[in-house]
Amino acid sequence: MDAEIFYVLVGAVVVAAIARWRGWPAPLLVTVVALAASFLPFVPDVEIDGHLLLNLVLPPLLYSAALDVSFVGFKRSLPQIRRLGVSLVLLTALAVGFVAWWILPSLTLPGALLLGAIVAPPDAVSAAAIGRKLGLPRRIMTVLSGESLINDATSLTLYRVFAAILAGATLTVWDGIWQFLLAVGVGVAVGLVFGAVLHQLRMRINDAVVIGTFGLLAPFGAYAIAEHLLGSGVLAVVAMGLFVGYNSPRTDYTTRQQEKPLWLSADLLLESFVFAYIGLQFPRVLSDLGGEEVGRILLLSGAVLLVVLVVRPLYVYPTNAWANFQDRRRLARWDRAVESGAFDGRRRESKRWREYDPEEMRSKIVRDRMAGLQLTWKDNAIISWAGMRGVVTLATALAAADLATLGTEPSHAIVVVAFIVTVGTLLLQGLTLPVLIRGLGIASDVDEQDDERALEAVKAKSREAGKKYLAEKRAEWEATHGHVDLEMFDAFTRRMTRVERDTDEAQEVEDAVQRRPSFDDLAALSRGWLQVRREILLEERDAGNLDEEVMRELLAAMDAEELALDTRGATRQQGRA
């Protein structure tokens, strides 16, 4: 069995690598190839416990996704994310459940609702990959990524409720609401505790290998403990990932440089294996069904696929229109308050408002709050069609197949429906989404224009902070090395800040290096300059003036500078040895 799993894993990664090389949807290609391979006589029949697969695959995938999500953008887009990740999942589960019960009564209503909970949550992995390739605006990418983080928690909570009902438990609507609130509260609390502990370890342990190992283990621990305490393991992992990702710029650069490729490799490995495993299992599950049931289950699969495709746009457009209407009303009330001078009274006493005059309050605070919340009909068209199902749906279906209370035929039916819905959405939506994006012309340069303005502001603040830092260091340098070495200091700092660069200056630095200050002195000066620039990035990010994705790109460039600095230092030490 171990060798068989290894062969499946290697084959899945090879196919995924080919898909990435050719620019094709990797999950879809892996599934199709595995499905075709399953009919070959020499391909083994691999079986893995569904719950084990879910517990092994879900925590690292969710944690990796949460690390990359902008917390500032997530918070700003929370109304949309909450509607899509909670309300839409519940609506989809109910709609699918009643349709499935009507078509296949042998599922029973709890079993049909269980199926609805399984196929309800979209997976944004494929949509995000397409969006990044075609340059979708970040407002859409943030909504899709944020939705995929919390909709799994809603889906798995519903799954747990309906599984308990199947097992004979008597639950009311209020019991279900209480279970959901308990799952949210406990899950978020556990995740924040794990995130805080992991962040402190990252701050105090200067060993990227050890920290990377802790990072690999932490999602499993947070997930398991939250589930043991009746909380949501999904939300625990997501909360931990958001916390660690938000505070990642404060850690050592070597940790950031090591964990990025580590998690990218883990994502490729796990996703490829799950899709390959499902492709290999599908013919066996289909063959276990009775001949008369096959036609009805295929009919059910088509109906469920149609429901998940239709429910999403029917929900997205009305709810977004209502939200925009409420936002306009709130903004109108705000405008009237500004014009009437209401902020000169009670609210002006608040520290939050005191530093702004009314007009500044309107332009800075209100527009910052509204930014990312206003989506056009084109934006909603993309969001409505980006509902591809993925790993969570497939893994949960396999876990449901192990429920003894469900019965053999219903459990096989659930796996078949989940498989067809997943592959169907990947085919219909995944292959046509790029065409829709290009047709609507939704990929624009708005983000680039905003980024340029933000970068100019950051550069101005960096220059001011840099001048202050260098002035302080110049005084220390003069006290330590003497007046004569100030020439070297000035030449080095001019080159470091790229104010002037020519051959005479380069020679000036070359000659000055031969004097008293050591390489370590210059390296310390450069590290301090990098630290000042990092602090400016964090301040602008926290103030909402700089997008977190742009900040991470700038931070990666600074990390590369520090790596080059450390590499030169190590080379010099080896040369001396």
N, C-alpha and C positions, 0 to 999 in steps of 0.2 A: 504493500500500500504506500509506503514512504516513497519508493522509487516511482510509482505511478503518479503521485502528486507532484514529484519533482519534474517528471516529463511534461505534465500538463502545464506547470508553471513556466518552464523554459519555452515551450511551444507558444504559450500565450504572450510572453514577453517579446518573442521574435516577431509574431504577427503584429503586435502593438507597435513595435519599432518600425516595421515596414509601413504601417498606416501613418505614423507620425512623419516619416520621411516623405511619403507621397502627399501628405496633407489631407488624408481621409479620416473619417470618424473612427477612432481606434476601438471604442466599445462595440460598435456595430460590426466591424470587420472581424474582431476576435470572436464574437458570438456566431457569426455566419460560418467562419472557418471551423470552429469547434462543432457546430451542428453538422456540417458536412463530414467532418472526421468521425463523428459518432456512429456513422453507418458503416465504417470500415471494420472488418472482422477482427483485426489485430489491436484495435484501440480498446484499452481496458475500461471497465465500468467503475468509476470512482464515486464513492459515497462518503459524505461528510455530514455529521450532525448539524442540522440547520441552526440551532441555538449557538453552537460553538462557532460556526462560520460568522454569524451575526456579531458575536462578542469579539471576535478576532479582527474583523474587517472594519466595523463601524467606528470604533474609537479613534484609530490613527487617521482615517480618512477625514473625519469631522475636525479633528484637532489641526491637521494640516491646512484644511480650508479656512478655519477660523484664524490661523496665524496670518493669513494673507489679506483678510478683510480689514478695511479701514474702519476703525472704531468710530471715528468722527463721522464718516459717511454713514455708517450703520445707524448711529444715533439720530442723524439728521433725516434718514429715510425710514425711521422706525414705523411711522403710520402705515406706509405701504407694505413694509415687511410684515407687520403684525396682521394686516388684513389678508395677505397672501399666505402667510405661514401658519395661521390659526384658523381664521374663518373659512377661507377657501378650502382648506384640507377637510374641515368638518363638513362643509356643504358637499364636497366631492364624495366623501365617504358615504354620506347618507344617500346621495343620488345613485351612486353605483350599487349600494346595498339593496335598495328597493328594486332597482332594475334587475339585478342578479336574482333576487328572491322570486320575482315575477317569472323570469325565464326558467330558472332551475330551482323549484321549491325544495328539492332534496337538500339543498345547502342549509336550510332553515334561516330564519331572519338574522339571528346572531352570527351565523357563519357567513351570510351574505354581507353583513355589515363589517365583519372581519376582513373579507375580501376588499371591501371599499376602503378600509383603513390602510390596507397594504398597497393598493395602487394609487392612493391619493397624493403622496408627496412627490413632486418633480425633483429631479437631480440636476443641479445647475452646472455640473462638470462639463458636459458637452456644449451647453449654451454659452458658458463662459469662455471655453476654448474658441468657439466660432466668433464670439463677440470681440475677443482680444485680437484675433487675426484680422477682422474687418474693421476694427477701430470704433466699436460702439462707445458712445459717451459713458462716462463713469457713473452718471446718475442711474442709468439702466443696469450697468454691471453690478453696482452696489445693491440695488433692489433684488436682482436675481440671486446674487451670492448670499445676501442676508436671508432671503426666503428659504434657500436650501439648508441653512443652518438650523432654523427653528421649526420648519415644517416636519422634519423627522421626529422631533420631540412630540409634536401634536399627534402624528400618525402612530408612533409607538405607544403613546398613552391610550389612544383609542383601541389599539391592538390589544393592550393589556386588559382594558375594560371588557371588550367583547370576548376575549379568551376566557376571562373569569365567568362571564355569563354562560358560555358554552360548558364550562366545568360544573355548572349548577348553582353558582352564586346568585343571590338576589340583590340586584343593584338598582337604585332609583336614579333619576336624573341628577338629583343633588349629590348622590354618592359619586357619580361620574365627575361632576364639577369639583367636588372636594378632592378627588384623586388627581385631577388635573392641576389644581392649585398647589396641592402637596408636592406633586412632581416638579412643578416649576420652582417653588420655594426651596425645597431641599436640593434640587439639582443645581440651581444657581449658587446657593451657599457653598455646597461642596466644591464646585468648580472654582469659585473665588478663593477658597482656602488653598486648594491645590495650586492655583495660579500664583498666589502670593508666596507660598513656600518655594515653588520652582523659581520664581523671579529672584528671591533672596539667594538661592543657591547659585543662580547665574551671575549675580552681582559679586558673590564672595569667592567662588571657585574659579581660578584662572586656568582651567583645563577644558578645552573645547570638546575633547573626546568624552570625558566624564559627564559634562553637561549634556552633550548629545545623547548619551545613554540614558540619563535621567529623563530627558525629553521624550525618548521612545517609550519608556515605561509609564510615565505619568498619566497619559490618556487612559490606559487600561485600569490604573488604580482609581482614578476619578470616576470612571464609568461604573466599575464594580461596586465601589462604596456607595455611590448615589443610588444605584439600583437596590442594594441591600437595605438602604434606609427608606425605600419606597419612593425615592425621587427619580427624576429623569436623568439617566446616564448621559443622554444626548446633550441636554442643556448643561450638565456639569462639564463635559468636554468642551462645548462651545464657549462657555463662560471662561474656562481656563485658557483656551486658545486666544480669545479676545484680550484677556488681561495680559498674557505673556507677549502677544504680538504688539500691543499698544506700548508696552514698556521695553520692548526689545532694543530700541535705539539707545537705551541707557546702559546696556550691557557691553561687554568687551567685543570688539569687532570680530575676533576670531570665532566667537560663538555664532554670530550671524552668518559669517561666510561658510561655516561648516554645516549648519542646520538646513540651509536652503536646498542644496543638492540632495541632502539626506532625505528630506521629506518628499521631494519630487520623485526620487527613486522609489520610495515606499508607496506613493500613490500609484505609480505605473505598475508596480508589482501586484498590489492588492486588487486594483480594478481589473487588470488583465486576467488575473486568476478567477475572480468571481464570474466575469462574463464567459470565460472559457468553461468553467464548471457548469454553468447553467446550460450552455449550448450542448455539452456532453450529456447532461441529465435529461434534456427535454424528450428525446425519442423514447427513453425507457418509461418516463412518466406517461407519455401519450399511449404507449402500448399497454400499460396497465389498466387503461380505461376500457370499459365495455364497448363493443361495437356500436350499440345504439346510442351510447352516451357521447361518443365522439362528435357527432353532428351537432347535438345540442350544446356541447361545451364550446365548440368552435363558433356557434351562433352567439353564445354568451360572451365569448371573447371579443367578437366584433362589436357587439352592443356596448360592452364596457369601454372599449377603445373609443367608440363614438362619443360616449358620455364624457370621458375625461378630456376629449378634444373640444367639446362644445361648452361644457360647464365653465371652463376657465375664462374665455372671452365674455360670456354672458354675465360673469361675476365682475370681471376687471373693469369694464367700461362704466356700468352704473355706479359702482362704489367709488371709482376715481372721480366721476363727475360730481357725486355728492360731496366728497372730500374737498374738491376744488371750490365748490360753492361755499362750504363752511370756512375754508381758508380766506376766501374773498370777503365774507362777512366779518371775520375776525380782523382782517386788515383794514376794512372800512371803519370798524369801531376804533381801531388803533389810530387811524388818521384823524378821526374826530377828536380823540383824546389829545393828540399832539396839537391840533389847531386850537383847541379850547384851553390849552395850558394846564391840563389836568396833571401832568407829570411834575409841575412845579409844587404840588402839594404833597400828599401822603407818600406817593410812590417815589418822589424825588428824595425822600429821606433814606431810602434803601441804598446801601453801598453799591449795589449792582447798577443803579440808574444815575447815581450822583455825578459820575465823571463825564457824562454826556449831556449836551443840550438836547432839547426835544427833537430837532431835525436830525442830529447825529444818531439819536436813539432809534429813530425810524429807519434810517438808511443802514445802520450797522446791525442792530439787534433783530429787527423784524425781518429784514431781508436775509440775514443769516439763518434765521429760523425757517424761513420759507424756502430757502435754496434747497434744491433736490426734492422738494415735495410737489412741485408743479410739473406734471408729466403731460405731454401732448398726446393727441390721438395716435400719432405715429409711434411714440414711445410705448403706448399701451398695446399697439398692434404687435410689436416685438415681444413684449412681456407676455401677451396672450398666447403667442405661438411658441414660446420658449418653455414648453411644459414637458420636455422629454423625461421619461422615467429612467431609473438607473439602478445602481448597486443596492440601495436600501430596499427598494421594492422587491428585487430578486432575492436578497438574503432573507428578508422577512417572510417571503413566501415559502422558502425552504424551512424556516423555523416553524411556520404554521403547519407544514406537512407532517411535523413530528407530534402534533397535538392528538392525543389518543381520543379525546372527546369529539373531535371533528369527524372522524370516520375516514375510511380509505378513499372512497370515490370523491367526496367533497375536498379532501386534502389534495388529491391529484388534480382536481378541477382548478383549485386555487393556483397551483403552480403553473398549470398550462395558461390560465388567463393572465397571470402576472407576466409570464414570459412573452405572450403575444402582445400585450399592452406595451411592455418595455420595448420590444423590437419594433412594434408598429409606430410608436412615437419617435423612436430614433430614426426610422426610415422616413416617415411622413414629415415630421417637423425638423429633424436634424438635417436632412438633405435639402429641404426647401427654405430653411431659415436664412441661409446666405443670400438666396435669391430675393427674399422679402426685404432683407436689410438693404441690399443694393437698389431694389426697386423703389423703396421709400426714401432713399437718400438720407437715412438716419445717421450714418457715420459722418460726423462733421468735425470741424476744427475748433469748435467752441471751447473744448477743454484746453486745447493748445493755446488759444488766445488768453484764457484765464490763467493758465500756467505761466505764460510769459510775463503777465502783469505781476503775478505773485513772486516770480523769480526776481524781477527787478526790485521789488520791495525787500526781499530777503537779502539780495546783494548789497543794497544800501545799508541795511542794518548790520550786515556782516562787516562792511567796511568800517562803520563807526565802532563796532565792538572790537574789531581787529586793531584799529588805531589805539584804542584805550589799552588793550592787552600789550601791544608792542611798546607803548610808552612806559608801562610799568616794568616790562622786562628789560628795556633799555637802561633804566635806572639801576636795576639789579646787576645787569651785565657790566656797567661802568664800575660799580662798587666791587665786583668780583674779579674782573679781568683787566681793569685799568682803562684809561682814556684811549690809548692807542688802538685798542681792539674794537672801538666803536665803529671804525671804518668797515671792519669785517661785518659787524652786526647790521649796519645799514645796507651793505651790499647784499647780504644774505636775505634780509627781510624784503628788500625790493624784488629780489628774484622769487622769493616764496609767494609773495602777494601778486606777482606778475605785473607790477607797475611799470618796470622797465626791463627789457631783455635785449642785450646786444653783446657782441664779442668782447668789447672792453670790460663790461661789467662781469662777464663770465671769467675773464682773466683776473679781474679784481678779487672775485671770490676765491679763485684757484690759489692766488698768492696769499690771501688772508688766512686760508685754511692751514697754511704752514705755521701759523703763529700759535699762541698759547691755548686758546679754547679747543677742546677736544670734540670728536665726533658726537659723543654723548651729549655735550652741551647743545650742539646744533640740533640733534635729534629731539632733545627735550623741548627746545624752542618750537620745533615743527609740530610736535604732539600737542603742545599747548594751543597752538594756532588752530589745529584741527578740532580740538575740544571746544574752543570758542565758537567755531562755525557749527558744530553739532548742537550746541546749546541754543544757538539762534534758530536752527531748524525746528527743534523741539518747541521752543516758545511760539513760533509762528504756527506750528501744527496745533498746539493746544489752544491757541487763540482762534483757530478756525480760518486763518489767513492763507494756509498752505495745505493743499491736498496731501493726504497721507501717502498716496502712491508716488507723487512727485518727490515727497520728502524721502521716501525709501530709495528712489533712484539716486538722489543726491548723496544720501548716506552711503550707498554702495560705492560711489566714486571716492568718497572720503576714506572708506574702509580700504579701498585699493591703494590709496596714497599711503596709509599707515602700514599696510602690508609691504609695500615697496621699501618703506623706511626701515622696517624690521629686517627685511631681507638683506638690505645693504649692510645693516649692522652685524647680522650673523655672518655675512661674507667676510667682513673686515676681521671679525674675531677668528674665523677659520684661517684667514691668511696669516694672522699673527701666530697662531698655533703651529 
